[in-house]
Amino acid sequence: MYTICLVEDEIDLSNLVKLYLEKAGYKVICFTKGNDAINYIGCKVDLWILDIMLGDDINGYDIIGAIRKVDENVPVIFTSARDQELDKILGLELGSDDYITKPYSSKELVLRVNNIIKRVYKCEDVKQIDYDIYKVDIEKRIAYRETKILNLTTLEFDLLLLFLNNIGKGFSRDEILQQVWGVDYFGTDRVVDDLVRRLRKKMPKLKISTIYGYGYRLS
């Protein structure tokens, strides 16, 4: 799993971007202050997303300068509310890989992240996940019990992928709602319990644990 550091002082935007990146299979570490981000430099990070203008006396340019003293190759994406040609040029001169202007689509940002990760790390997409007696073909969106195809709905398959990409992580019902149904869903979280029940019935070898009063975890 690739680790992304997101440095963004708009908390609502940071939470939304984090949600989309995690749904895409990334581990995301968020900072709202430049000093905190600089102190984290040296830890394992596969890509940085830096807002240029932050709330403290450290800006995105300062952070990339500190990053490049330690790692010349880790990719960096700049974000900014200013659409200035000089900002883009300066960002590229400092060693950024991309620049995206606010307001931006979280989905577009994820696509840019995916493209950079593939280019920099020349990674092969994971096309199959094995779990116990199950095989999950991500590209075809088909789950197998040994050689038998399991008839999963779209939501059941999305929930299965969420669990398989985050084995051992506990998810609240609200988090599952947001990542499977989407942030625009407005309804009771009881649909989560029903979806888990259906997935358990179709794939009984999945070790889905109930975290009482909170949500679920795949072991």
LOBAKOL-777975 format. One record per residue (C-alpha): residue in one letter; x, y, z. Coordinates in steps of 0.5 Angstrom, whole numbers, plus 500, padded with zeros to 3 digits. Last residue first. Layout:
AXYZ...
END
This chain:
S481480520L476484517R473490521Y466492523G462498526Y462502532G457500538Y459493538I465492533T463486529S468482526I468480519K472474518L470472511K469465510P462466510M462469503K455470501K452470508R457474510L456479504R448479506R449481513V455486512L450490507D444489512D448492517V451498513V443499511R442501518D446507517T440511516G440515510F443521506Y448519501D452525498V459522501G458516497W455509498V461505499Q466510502Q461515506L457509508I463505511E465511514D459512518R458505520S465506523F471502520G476498524K482496520G485489520I485488513N484495509N484493502L480487503F475491507L474496502L474491496L468487500L464493501D465495494F463488491E457488496L455495493T455493486T451486488L455480488N453473485L459469487I463465481K465458482T472456481E474457488R469461491Y470467486A469474486I468478480R469486479K473484472E479489474I479487481D478479480V477477487K479470489Y476466495I478460499D482464504Y483471501D486472494I486479491Q487479484K489485479V494489483D496494478E503494476C508499479K512503475Y514507481V514514478R510513473K504508476I505513482I504519478N498517474N494514481V496521484R493525478L487520478V486521485L486529484E481529479K476525483S477530489S475535484Y479542484P477549487K483550487T488549482I492543481Y500543480D504537478D511533479S514539484G521540483L523547486E523549478L516546477G513550483L516556481I513555474K506553477D506559481L509564476E503562471Q498564477D492560478R491562486A487557490S493553490T495545490F502543489I503535488V510532490P513526488V519523492N526523488E530528491D529526498V532529504K534536502R528536497I523535502A526541506G525545499I518542498I516544505D518551504Y515552498G508549501N508555506I511555513D509562517D502558519G495558516L498555509M499557502I502553497D498546499L502540499I500533496W506529498L508522495D511515497V512517504K516513509C519518515G525523513I520529513Y515529519N518535522I517539516A509537516D508539523N512546521G507547515K501546519T494542517F497535517C494529514I497522513V494518508K494510506Y492509499G487504497A483508492K478509498E483512502L485517497Y477519496L476520504K483523505V481528500L474529503N478530510S483535508L477539504D473540511I480541515E482547510D490547512E492542507V498538507L497531505C502526506I501519502T503512503Y503507498M500500500
END
